[in-house]
Amino acid sequence: MGQLRIEKVQELIKQEVSKIILQELKDPRIGFVTVTQVDVSGDLKYAKIYVSLLGSQEEVKNTWAALQSSLGYLRREIGHRIKLRCTPELSFQIDKSLDHSVHIQELLDKIKKNEAN
């Protein structure tokens, strides 16, 4: 399948999942969620949705549980909104890149402070 088509499907899924989480999911456990990336397999049968979760450990745990329980609803909605021959099987992955960048920034600040002394 063409790489351009896969990229378009990834972007469409990212936009729609973000919109559904923000506006339509009514689960009170869902906190601050950002969809950072979507990876779709070459045959468009599987989609990994990378999310960044913010909050305390308990809030992150509750949000993760709520997202996992909403996978069926999200897949059905994606199937209705994006016309594909078969709707991809969705799975969530936690995106740690934000935590990693904060850690790197802290290390750089520490090095800069040590050089100033």
N, CA, C and O atoms as a Tinker XYZ file with bonds, in Angstrom:
   468  protein
     1  N      0.846000   -1.169000    0.000000    73     2
     2  CA     0.000000    0.000000    0.000000    64     1     3
     3  C      0.893000    1.235000    0.000000    63     2     4     5
     4  O      1.976000    1.217000    0.586000    81     3
     5  N      0.453000    2.293000   -0.645000    73     3     6
     6  CA     1.251000    3.496000   -0.759000    64     5     7
     7  C      1.480000    4.181000    0.573000    63     6     8     9
     8  O      0.576000    4.283000    1.403000    81     7
     9  N      2.700000    4.648000    0.762000    73     7    10
    10  CA     3.061000    5.304000    2.019000    64     9    11
    11  C      2.228000    6.564000    2.246000    63    10    12    13
    12  O      1.876000    6.878000    3.383000    81    11
    13  N      1.916000    7.279000    1.182000    73    11    14
    14  CA     1.116000    8.493000    1.318000    64    13    15
    15  C     -0.267000    8.171000    1.869000    63    14    16    17
    16  O     -0.770000    8.893000    2.730000    81    15
    17  N     -0.884000    7.103000    1.389000    73    15    18
    18  CA    -2.205000    6.701000    1.889000    64    17    19
    19  C     -2.134000    6.323000    3.360000    63    18    20    21
    20  O     -3.009000    6.698000    4.140000    81    19
    21  N     -1.111000    5.591000    3.743000    73    19    22
    22  CA    -0.951000    5.197000    5.143000    64    21    23
    23  C     -0.810000    6.434000    6.024000    63    22    24    25
    24  O     -1.419000    6.505000    7.092000    81    23
    25  N     -0.019000    7.402000    5.591000    73    23    26
    26  CA     0.158000    8.630000    6.364000    64    25    27
    27  C     -1.142000    9.410000    6.491000    63    26    28    29
    28  O     -1.423000    9.978000    7.546000    81    27
    29  N     -1.932000    9.442000    5.432000    73    27    30
    30  CA    -3.225000   10.130000    5.492000    64    29    31
    31  C     -4.168000    9.444000    6.470000    63    30    32    33
    32  O     -4.861000   10.108000    7.242000    81    31
    33  N     -4.194000    8.121000    6.437000    73    31    34
    34  CA    -5.053000    7.370000    7.361000    64    33    35
    35  C     -4.596000    7.589000    8.795000    63    34    36    37
    36  O     -5.422000    7.754000    9.693000    81    35
    37  N     -3.280000    7.591000    9.016000    73    35    38
    38  CA    -2.752000    7.845000   10.361000    64    37    39
    39  C     -3.203000    9.203000   10.872000    63    38    40    41
    40  O     -3.643000    9.317000   12.016000    81    39
    41  N     -3.100000   10.222000   10.050000    73    39    42
    42  CA    -3.488000   11.571000   10.462000    64    41    43
    43  C     -4.996000   11.656000   10.709000    63    42    44    45
    44  O     -5.427000   12.297000   11.667000    81    43
    45  N     -5.793000   11.022000    9.863000    73    43    46
    46  CA    -7.243000   11.019000   10.069000    64    45    47
    47  C     -7.622000   10.344000   11.379000    63    46    48    49
    48  O     -8.461000   10.849000   12.125000    81    47
    49  N     -7.001000    9.198000   11.657000    73    47    50
    50  CA    -7.291000    8.490000   12.910000    64    49    51
    51  C     -6.873000    9.336000   14.097000    63    50    52    53
    52  O     -7.595000    9.405000   15.091000    81    51
    53  N     -5.719000    9.978000   14.008000    73    51    54
    54  CA    -5.243000   10.830000   15.099000    64    53    55
    55  C     -6.232000   11.957000   15.376000    63    54    56    57
    56  O     -6.568000   12.212000   16.532000    81    55
    57  N     -6.700000   12.632000   14.333000    73    55    58
    58  CA    -7.649000   13.730000   14.502000    64    57    59
    59  C     -8.966000   13.246000   15.094000    63    58    60    61
    60  O     -9.501000   13.860000   16.017000    81    59
    61  N     -9.483000   12.152000   14.567000    73    59    62
    62  CA   -10.779000   11.657000   15.029000    64    61    63
    63  C    -10.716000   11.133000   16.461000    63    62    64    65
    64  O    -11.621000   11.397000   17.251000    81    63
    65  N     -9.667000   10.399000   16.804000    73    63    66
    66  CA    -9.536000    9.887000   18.168000    64    65    67
    67  C     -9.391000   11.045000   19.146000    63    66    68    69
    68  O     -9.991000   11.023000   20.221000    81    67
    69  N     -8.607000   12.051000   18.790000    73    67    70
    70  CA    -8.462000   13.230000   19.649000    64    69    71
    71  C     -9.813000   13.900000   19.883000    63    70    72    73
    72  O    -10.154000   14.265000   21.008000    81    71
    73  N    -10.570000   14.055000   18.808000    73    71    74
    74  CA   -11.872000   14.694000   18.904000    64    73    75
    75  C    -12.832000   13.872000   19.766000    63    74    76    77
    76  O    -13.562000   14.429000   20.586000    81    75
    77  N    -12.831000   12.570000   19.586000    73    75    78
    78  CA   -13.722000   11.703000   20.362000    64    77    79
    79  C    -13.367000   11.745000   21.836000    63    78    80    81
    80  O    -14.255000   11.869000   22.679000    81    79
    81  N    -12.079000   11.644000   22.168000    73    79    82
    82  CA   -11.651000   11.669000   23.571000    64    81    83
    83  C    -12.013000   13.003000   24.206000    63    82    84    85
    84  O    -12.500000   13.043000   25.336000    81    83
    85  N    -11.780000   14.086000   23.489000    73    83    86
    86  CA   -12.020000   15.414000   24.036000    64    85    87
    87  C    -13.500000   15.728000   24.206000    63    86    88    89
    88  O    -13.897000   16.294000   25.224000    81    87
    89  N    -14.321000   15.368000   23.224000    73    87    90
    90  CA   -15.691000   15.837000   23.202000    64    89    91
    91  C    -16.746000   14.791000   23.538000    63    90    92    93
    92  O    -17.813000   15.143000   24.041000    81    91
    93  N    -16.477000   13.520000   23.274000    73    91    94
    94  CA   -17.562000   12.546000   23.341000    64    93    95
    95  C    -17.456000   11.522000   24.461000    63    94    96    97
    96  O    -18.482000   11.024000   24.924000    81    95
    97  N    -16.261000   11.196000   24.906000    73    95    98
    98  CA   -16.153000   10.224000   25.989000    64    97    99
    99  C    -16.595000   10.875000   27.294000    63    98   100   101
   100  O    -16.082000   11.924000   27.683000    81    99
   101  N    -17.547000   10.244000   27.960000    73    99   102
   102  CA   -18.142000   10.817000   29.163000    64   101   103
   103  C    -17.620000   10.193000   30.451000    63   102   104   105
   104  O    -18.149000   10.457000   31.531000    81   103
   105  N    -16.591000    9.371000   30.340000    73   103   106
   106  CA   -16.038000    8.702000   31.515000    64   105   107
   107  C    -15.349000    9.726000   32.413000    63   106   108   109
   108  O    -14.433000   10.416000   31.965000    81   107
   109  N    -15.771000    9.837000   33.672000    73   107   110
   110  CA   -15.162000   10.849000   34.564000    64   109   111
   111  C    -13.718000   10.538000   34.942000    63   110   112   113
   112  O    -13.022000   11.404000   35.472000    81   111
   113  N    -13.257000    9.323000   34.680000    73   111   114
   114  CA   -11.869000    8.960000   35.011000    64   113   115
   115  C    -10.869000    9.557000   34.045000    63   114   116   117
   116  O     -9.681000    9.641000   34.354000    81   115
   117  N    -11.335000    9.974000   32.874000    73   115   118
   118  CA   -10.410000   10.486000   31.857000    64   117   119
   119  C     -9.942000   11.879000   32.243000    63   118   120   121
   120  O    -10.740000   12.799000   32.419000    81   119
   121  N     -8.635000   12.007000   32.368000    73   119   122
   122  CA    -8.028000   13.288000   32.712000    64   121   123
   123  C     -7.467000   13.961000   31.473000    63   122   124   125
   124  O     -8.114000   13.992000   30.426000    81   123
   125  N     -6.262000   14.501000   31.595000    73   123   126
   126  CA    -5.637000   15.216000   30.494000    64   125   127
   127  C     -4.915000   14.220000   29.595000    63   126   128   129
   128  O     -3.921000   13.613000   29.996000    81   127
   129  N     -5.429000   14.058000   28.367000    73   127   130
   130  CA    -4.887000   13.109000   27.389000    64   129   131
   131  C     -4.539000   13.862000   26.115000    63   130   132   133
   132  O     -5.323000   14.681000   25.635000    81   131
   133  N     -3.365000   13.583000   25.572000    73   131   134
   134  CA    -2.969000   14.132000   24.291000    64   133   135
   135  C     -2.579000   12.977000   23.374000    63   134   136   137
   136  O     -1.724000   12.162000   23.719000    81   135
   137  N     -3.209000   12.915000   22.213000    73   135   138
   138  CA    -2.832000   11.914000   21.221000    64   137   139
   139  C     -1.636000   12.483000   20.466000    63   138   140   141
   140  O     -1.756000   13.496000   19.777000    81   139
   141  N     -0.479000   11.827000   20.597000    73   139   142
   142  CA     0.741000   12.368000   20.013000    64   141   143
   143  C      1.061000   11.790000   18.645000    63   142   144   145
   144  O      1.657000   12.462000   17.804000    81   143
   145  N      0.661000   10.532000   18.421000    73   143   146
   146  CA     1.044000    9.877000   17.173000    64   145   147
   147  C      0.168000    8.655000   16.964000    63   146   148   149
   148  O     -0.332000    8.068000   17.924000    81   147
   149  N     -0.015000    8.274000   15.710000    73   147   150
   150  CA    -0.711000    7.032000   15.370000    64   149   151
   151  C      0.145000    6.293000   14.341000    63   150   152   153
   152  O      0.564000    6.871000   13.338000    81   151
   153  N      0.396000    5.018000   14.600000    73   151   154
   154  CA     1.117000    4.166000   13.653000    64   153   155
   155  C      0.146000    3.111000   13.150000    63   154   156   157
   156  O     -0.440000    2.364000   13.934000    81   155
   157  N     -0.016000    3.057000   11.837000    73   155   158
   158  CA    -0.899000    2.081000   11.215000    64   157   159
   159  C     -0.043000    1.082000   10.458000    63   158   160   161
   160  O      0.933000    1.457000    9.807000    81   159
   161  N     -0.409000   -0.196000   10.544000    73   159   162
   162  CA     0.330000   -1.222000    9.815000    64   161   163
   163  C      0.123000   -1.040000    8.314000    63   162   164   165
   164  O     -0.806000   -0.357000    7.884000    81   163
   165  N      0.981000   -1.645000    7.540000    73   163   166
   166  CA     0.938000   -1.490000    6.090000    64   165   167
   167  C     -0.350000   -1.980000    5.455000    63   166   168   169
   168  O     -0.754000   -1.477000    4.406000    81   167
   169  N     -1.004000   -2.962000    6.080000    73   167   170
   170  CA    -2.259000   -3.476000    5.538000    64   169   171
   171  C     -3.487000   -2.789000    6.141000    63   170   172   173
   172  O     -4.617000   -3.185000    5.857000    81   171
   173  N     -3.276000   -1.770000    6.965000    73   171   174
   174  CA    -4.337000   -0.972000    7.606000    64   173   175
   175  C     -5.227000   -1.801000    8.531000    63   174   176   177
   176  O     -6.393000   -1.462000    8.734000    81   175
   177  N     -4.689000   -2.877000    9.089000    73   175   178
   178  CA    -5.492000   -3.712000    9.990000    64   177   179
   179  C     -5.247000   -3.397000   11.459000    63   178   180   181
   180  O     -6.083000   -3.720000   12.303000    81   179
   181  N     -4.125000   -2.776000   11.778000    73   179   182
   182  CA    -3.782000   -2.480000   13.163000    64   181   183
   183  C     -3.326000   -1.026000   13.280000    63   182   184   185
   184  O     -2.621000   -0.505000   12.415000    81   183
   185  N     -3.742000   -0.391000   14.364000    73   183   186
   186  CA    -3.326000    0.994000   14.612000    64   185   187
   187  C     -2.919000    1.131000   16.074000    63   186   188   189
   188  O     -3.685000    0.798000   16.979000    81   187
   189  N     -1.705000    1.625000   16.292000    73   187   190
   190  CA    -1.226000    1.935000   17.640000    64   189   191
   191  C     -1.400000    3.430000   17.840000    63   190   192   193
   192  O     -0.914000    4.242000   17.053000    81   191
   193  N     -2.100000    3.771000   18.904000    73   191   194
   194  CA    -2.349000    5.176000   19.218000    64   193   195
   195  C     -1.469000    5.533000   20.413000    63   194   196   197
   196  O     -1.635000    4.984000   21.502000    81   195
   197  N     -0.538000    6.453000   20.200000    73   195   198
   198  CA     0.363000    6.878000   21.267000    64   197   199
   199  C     -0.250000    8.081000   21.974000    63   198   200   201
   200  O     -0.594000    9.081000   21.343000    81   199
   201  N     -0.381000    7.967000   23.300000    73   199   202
   202  CA    -0.991000    9.038000   24.086000    64   201   203
   203  C     -0.041000    9.477000   25.186000    63   202   204   205
   204  O      0.721000    8.683000   25.738000    81   203
   205  N     -0.111000   10.756000   25.484000    73   203   206
   206  CA     0.634000   11.329000   26.593000    64   205   207
   207  C     -0.383000   11.645000   27.688000    63   206   208   209
   208  O     -1.370000   12.340000   27.444000    81   207
   209  N     -0.137000   11.132000   28.896000    73   207   210
   210  CA    -1.060000   11.317000   30.009000    64   209   211
   211  C     -0.396000   12.181000   31.066000    63   210   212   213
   212  O      0.737000   11.920000   31.471000    81   211
   213  N     -1.101000   13.207000   31.510000    73   211   214
   214  CA    -0.571000   14.097000   32.534000    64   213   215
   215  C     -1.422000   14.000000   33.789000    63   214   216   217
   216  O     -2.624000   13.744000   33.723000    81   215
   217  N     -0.784000   14.208000   34.929000    73   215   218
   218  CA    -1.471000   14.169000   36.212000    64   217   219
   219  C     -0.675000   13.334000   37.196000    63   218   220   221
   220  O      0.443000   12.906000   36.910000    81   219
   221  N     -1.270000   13.109000   38.362000    73   219   222
   222  CA    -0.617000   12.282000   39.372000    64   221   223
   223  C     -0.646000   10.822000   38.930000    63   222   224   225
   224  O     -1.312000   10.473000   37.956000    81   223
   225  N      0.077000    9.982000   39.648000    73   223   226
   226  CA     0.129000    8.562000   39.305000    64   225   227
   227  C     -1.274000    7.953000   39.312000    63   226   228   229
   228  O     -1.613000    7.167000   38.427000    81   227
   229  N     -2.080000    8.309000   40.296000    73   227   230
   230  CA    -3.438000    7.773000   40.398000    64   229   231
   231  C     -4.306000    8.243000   39.232000    63   230   232   233
   232  O     -5.077000    7.461000   38.676000    81   231
   233  N     -4.182000    9.526000   38.859000    73   231   234
   234  CA    -4.954000   10.047000   37.730000    64   233   235
   235  C     -4.541000    9.375000   36.421000    63   234   236   237
   236  O     -5.390000    9.049000   35.590000    81   235
   237  N     -3.244000    9.170000   36.243000    73   235   238
   238  CA    -2.752000    8.506000   35.033000    64   237   239
   239  C     -3.280000    7.076000   34.975000    63   238   240   241
   240  O     -3.707000    6.612000   33.918000    81   239
   241  N     -3.252000    6.382000   36.107000    73   239   242
   242  CA    -3.739000    5.006000   36.162000    64   241   243
   243  C     -5.230000    4.940000   35.828000    63   242   244   245
   244  O     -5.654000    4.066000   35.071000    81   243
   245  N     -6.024000    5.851000   36.382000    73   243   246
   246  CA    -7.464000    5.881000   36.103000    64   245   247
   247  C     -7.747000    6.241000   34.642000    63   246   248   249
   248  O     -8.624000    5.650000   34.012000    81   247
   249  N     -7.010000    7.200000   34.113000    73   247   250
   250  CA    -7.184000    7.597000   32.720000    64   249   251
   251  C     -6.843000    6.440000   31.798000    63   250   252   253
   252  O     -7.553000    6.189000   30.824000    81   251
   253  N     -5.759000    5.734000   32.098000    73   251   254
   254  CA    -5.354000    4.588000   31.277000    64   253   255
   255  C     -6.439000    3.512000   31.283000    63   254   256   257
   256  O     -6.761000    2.950000   30.236000    81   255
   257  N     -6.999000    3.225000   32.446000    73   255   258
   258  CA    -8.066000    2.220000   32.539000    64   257   259
   259  C     -9.293000    2.653000   31.737000    63   258   260   261
   260  O     -9.913000    1.831000   31.062000    81   259
   261  N     -9.643000    3.924000   31.806000    73   259   262
   262  CA   -10.795000    4.437000   31.059000    64   261   263
   263  C    -10.544000    4.351000   29.555000    63   262   264   265
   264  O    -11.443000    3.983000   28.799000    81   263
   265  N     -9.343000    4.683000   29.121000    73   263   266
   266  CA    -9.021000    4.603000   27.694000    64   265   267
   267  C     -9.084000    3.156000   27.199000    63   266   268   269
   268  O     -9.605000    2.886000   26.117000    81   267
   269  N     -8.559000    2.243000   27.987000    73   267   270
   270  CA    -8.596000    0.834000   27.597000    64   269   271
   271  C    -10.030000    0.334000   27.475000    63   270   272   273
   272  O    -10.347000   -0.446000   26.576000    81   271
   273  N    -10.897000    0.784000   28.381000    73   271   274
   274  CA   -12.288000    0.322000   28.323000    64   273   275
   275  C    -13.066000    0.969000   27.176000    63   274   276   277
   276  O    -14.131000    0.479000   26.802000    81   275
   277  N    -12.553000    2.047000   26.623000    73   275   278
   278  CA   -13.260000    2.738000   25.543000    64   277   279
   279  C    -12.800000    2.298000   24.148000    63   278   280   281
   280  O    -13.263000    2.860000   23.155000    81   279
   281  N    -11.920000    1.327000   24.046000    73   279   282
   282  CA   -11.372000    0.913000   22.748000    64   281   283
   283  C    -12.457000    0.457000   21.773000    63   282   284   285
   284  O    -12.402000    0.798000   20.591000    81   283
   285  N    -13.424000   -0.297000   22.241000    73   283   286
   286  CA   -14.490000   -0.778000   21.361000    64   285   287
   287  C    -15.315000    0.365000   20.791000    63   286   288   289
   288  O    -15.624000    0.392000   19.600000    81   287
   289  N    -15.669000    1.312000   21.660000    73   287   290
   290  CA   -16.426000    2.485000   21.213000    64   289   291
   291  C    -15.623000    3.296000   20.197000    63   290   292   293
   292  O    -16.159000    3.726000   19.176000    81   291
   293  N    -14.337000    3.502000   20.482000    73   291   294
   294  CA   -13.484000    4.269000   19.573000    64   293   295
   295  C    -13.378000    3.586000   18.213000    63   294   296   297
   296  O    -13.436000    4.249000   17.177000    81   295
   297  N    -13.225000    2.274000   18.214000    73   295   298
   298  CA   -13.113000    1.557000   16.940000    64   297   299
   299  C    -14.402000    1.695000   16.128000    63   298   300   301
   300  O    -14.362000    1.914000   14.917000    81   299
   301  N    -15.530000    1.568000   16.800000    73   299   302
   302  CA   -16.809000    1.695000   16.091000    64   301   303
   303  C    -16.966000    3.096000   15.510000    63   302   304   305
   304  O    -17.390000    3.246000   14.364000    81   303
   305  N    -16.632000    4.115000   16.283000    73   303   306
   306  CA   -16.739000    5.491000   15.804000    64   305   307
   307  C    -15.783000    5.762000   14.645000    63   306   308   309
   308  O    -16.152000    6.432000   13.680000    81   307
   309  N    -14.561000    5.247000   14.735000    73   307   310
   310  CA   -13.602000    5.402000   13.639000    64   309   311
   311  C    -14.147000    4.740000   12.382000    63   310   312   313
   312  O    -14.009000    5.277000   11.283000    81   311
   313  N    -14.766000    3.572000   12.543000    73   311   314
   314  CA   -15.353000    2.873000   11.405000    64   313   315
   315  C    -16.448000    3.672000   10.730000    63   314   316   317
   316  O    -16.581000    3.637000    9.506000    81   315
   317  N    -17.240000    4.399000   11.523000    73   315   318
   318  CA   -18.306000    5.221000   10.949000    64   317   319
   319  C    -17.760000    6.475000   10.277000    63   318   320   321
   320  O    -18.283000    6.905000    9.249000    81   319
   321  N    -16.730000    7.057000   10.840000    73   319   322
   322  CA   -16.233000    8.357000   10.368000    64   321   323
   323  C    -15.242000    8.242000    9.217000    63   322   324   325
   324  O    -15.221000    9.099000    8.333000    81   323
   325  N    -14.430000    7.204000    9.216000    73   323   326
   326  CA   -13.432000    7.021000    8.155000    64   325   327
   327  C    -13.848000    5.798000    7.353000    63   326   328   329
   328  O    -13.892000    4.685000    7.878000    81   327
   329  N    -14.144000    6.005000    6.117000    73   327   330
   330  CA   -14.631000    4.922000    5.275000    64   329   331
   331  C    -13.454000    4.087000    4.747000    63   330   332   333
   332  O    -12.799000    4.444000    3.767000    81   331
   333  N    -13.216000    2.973000    5.428000    73   331   334
   334  CA   -12.187000    2.025000    5.019000    64   333   335
   335  C    -12.834000    0.665000    4.820000    63   334   336   337
   336  O    -13.906000    0.395000    5.359000    81   335
   337  N    -12.191000   -0.175000    4.057000    73   335   338
   338  CA   -12.725000   -1.513000    3.825000    64   337   339
   339  C    -12.846000   -2.271000    5.148000    63   338   340   341
   340  O    -13.856000   -2.925000    5.406000    81   339
   341  N    -11.820000   -2.180000    5.973000    73   339   342
   342  CA   -11.919000   -2.781000    7.309000    64   341   343
   343  C    -11.330000   -1.798000    8.325000    63   342   344   345
   344  O    -10.289000   -1.183000    8.095000    81   343
   345  N    -12.018000   -1.675000    9.432000    73   343   346
   346  CA   -11.594000   -0.744000   10.478000    64   345   347
   347  C    -10.408000   -1.350000   11.228000    63   346   348   349
   348  O    -10.461000   -2.516000   11.619000    81   347
   349  N     -9.340000   -0.577000   11.434000    73   347   350
   350  CA    -8.161000   -1.125000   12.124000    64   349   351
   351  C     -8.470000   -1.502000   13.574000    63   350   352   353
   352  O     -9.305000   -0.883000   14.233000    81   351
   353  N     -7.779000   -2.526000   14.045000    73   351   354
   354  CA    -7.823000   -2.908000   15.452000    64   353   355
   355  C     -6.973000   -1.886000   16.211000    63   354   356   357
   356  O     -5.795000   -1.709000   15.901000    81   355
   357  N     -7.561000   -1.218000   17.197000    73   355   358
   358  CA    -6.882000   -0.135000   17.904000    64   357   359
   359  C     -6.219000   -0.639000   19.177000    63   358   360   361
   360  O     -6.722000   -1.545000   19.841000    81   359
   361  N     -5.081000   -0.036000   19.503000    73   359   362
   362  CA    -4.433000   -0.279000   20.789000    64   361   363
   363  C     -3.760000    1.016000   21.220000    63   362   364   365
   364  O     -3.290000    1.798000   20.393000    81   363
   365  N     -3.723000    1.225000   22.530000    73   363   366
   366  CA    -3.084000    2.416000   23.080000    64   365   367
   367  C     -1.683000    2.073000   23.561000    63   366   368   369
   368  O     -1.427000    0.980000   24.067000    81   367
   369  N     -0.780000    3.038000   23.388000    73   367   370
   370  CA     0.586000    2.948000   23.904000    64   369   371
   371  C      0.876000    4.271000   24.607000    63   370   372   373
   372  O      0.489000    5.335000   24.126000    81   371
   373  N      1.548000    4.199000   25.732000    73   371   374
   374  CA     1.897000    5.435000   26.447000    64   373   375
   375  C      3.146000    6.022000   25.808000    63   374   376   377
   376  O      4.148000    5.331000   25.627000    81   375
   377  N      3.075000    7.299000   25.470000    73   375   378
   378  CA     4.195000    8.015000   24.858000    64   377   379
   379  C      5.007000    8.677000   25.970000    63   378   380   381
   380  O      4.524000    9.589000   26.641000    81   379
   381  N      6.212000    8.224000   26.156000    73   379   382
   382  CA     7.090000    8.736000   27.216000    64   381   383
   383  C      8.018000    9.844000   26.735000    63   382   384   385
   384  O      8.885000   10.283000   27.491000    81   383
   385  N      7.860000   10.304000   25.504000    73   383   386
   386  CA     8.791000   11.291000   24.958000    64   385   387
   387  C      8.739000   12.613000   25.711000    63   386   388   389
   388  O      9.764000   13.282000   25.842000    81   387
   389  N      7.567000   13.005000   26.209000    73   387   390
   390  CA     7.462000   14.257000   26.965000    64   389   391
   391  C      8.244000   14.155000   28.275000    63   390   392   393
   392  O      8.970000   15.081000   28.636000    81   391
   393  N      8.100000   13.037000   28.988000    73   391   394
   394  CA     8.861000   12.825000   30.220000    64   393   395
   395  C     10.356000   12.805000   29.935000    63   394   396   397
   396  O     11.153000   13.348000   30.700000    81   395
   397  N     10.724000   12.179000   28.835000    73   395   398
   398  CA    12.135000   12.086000   28.459000    64   397   399
   399  C     12.711000   13.470000   28.155000    63   398   400   401
   400  O     13.828000   13.781000   28.568000    81   399
   401  N     11.958000   14.295000   27.440000    73   399   402
   402  CA    12.459000   15.638000   27.111000    64   401   403
   403  C     12.574000   16.510000   28.363000    63   402   404   405
   404  O     13.493000   17.322000   28.466000    81   403
   405  N     11.658000   16.350000   29.308000    73   403   406
   406  CA    11.751000   17.100000   30.571000    64   405   407
   407  C     13.003000   16.671000   31.334000    63   406   408   409
   408  O     13.707000   17.511000   31.894000    81   407
   409  N     13.280000   15.377000   31.359000    73   407   410
   410  CA    14.462000   14.869000   32.048000    64   409   411
   411  C     15.740000   15.411000   31.402000    63   410   412   413
   412  O     16.667000   15.805000   32.110000    81   411
   413  N     15.798000   15.434000   30.086000    73   411   414
   414  CA    16.972000   15.962000   29.384000    64   413   415
   415  C     17.156000   17.443000   29.682000    63   414   416   417
   416  O     18.277000   17.908000   29.890000    81   415
   417  N     16.049000   18.182000   29.700000    73   415   418
   418  CA    16.135000   19.608000   30.009000    64   417   419
   419  C     16.657000   19.842000   31.420000    63   418   420   421
   420  O     17.449000   20.758000   31.641000    81   419
   421  N     16.224000   19.027000   32.379000    73   419   422
   422  CA    16.723000   19.139000   33.748000    64   421   423
   423  C     18.222000   18.868000   33.808000    63   422   424   425
   424  O     18.955000   19.562000   34.513000    81   423
   425  N     18.679000   17.855000   33.066000    73   423   426
   426  CA    20.111000   17.550000   33.033000    64   425   427
   427  C     20.907000   18.695000   32.416000    63   426   428   429
   428  O     21.974000   19.050000   32.917000    81   427
   429  N     20.397000   19.271000   31.335000    73   427   430
   430  CA    21.083000   20.405000   30.710000    64   429   431
   431  C     21.137000   21.611000   31.647000    63   430   432   433
   432  O     22.152000   22.305000   31.712000    81   431
   433  N     20.055000   21.857000   32.365000    73   431   434
   434  CA    20.045000   22.961000   33.338000    64   433   435
   435  C     21.061000   22.722000   34.443000    63   434   436   437
   436  O     21.727000   23.654000   34.892000    81   435
   437  N     21.181000   21.472000   34.881000    73   435   438
   438  CA    22.132000   21.137000   35.935000    64   437   439
   439  C     23.563000   21.344000   35.445000    63   438   440   441
   440  O     24.400000   21.861000   36.185000    81   439
   441  N     23.852000   20.949000   34.209000    73   439   442
   442  CA    25.189000   21.140000   33.630000    64   441   443
   443  C     25.499000   22.628000   33.495000    63   442   444   445
   444  O     26.605000   23.068000   33.810000    81   443
   445  N     24.530000   23.391000   33.031000    73   443   446
   446  CA    24.726000   24.820000   32.866000    64   445   447
   447  C     25.001000   25.502000   34.220000    63   446   448   449
   448  O     25.832000   26.406000   34.311000    81   447
   449  N     24.301000   25.061000   35.248000    73   447   450
   450  CA    24.482000   25.617000   36.596000    64   449   451
   451  C     25.881000   25.276000   37.129000    63   450   452   453
   452  O     26.531000   26.124000   37.739000    81   451
   453  N     26.346000   24.042000   36.902000    73   451   454
   454  CA    27.661000   23.630000   37.349000    64   453   455
   455  C     28.768000   24.376000   36.617000    63   454   456   457
   456  O     29.795000   24.688000   37.219000    81   455
   457  N     28.580000   24.669000   35.326000    73   455   458
   458  CA    29.569000   25.416000   34.572000    64   457   459
   459  C     29.648000   26.884000   35.024000    63   458   460   461
   460  O     30.705000   27.510000   34.947000    81   459
   461  N     28.535000   27.410000   35.486000    73   459   462
   462  CA    28.514000   28.805000   35.967000    64   461   463
   463  C     29.270000   28.940000   37.290000    63   462   464   465
   464  O     29.797000   30.011000   37.590000    81   463
   465  N     29.328000   27.880000   38.071000    73   463   466
   466  CA    30.009000   27.940000   39.380000    64   465   467
   467  C     31.467000   27.789000   39.261000    63   466   468
   468  O     32.175000   27.817000   40.268000    81   467
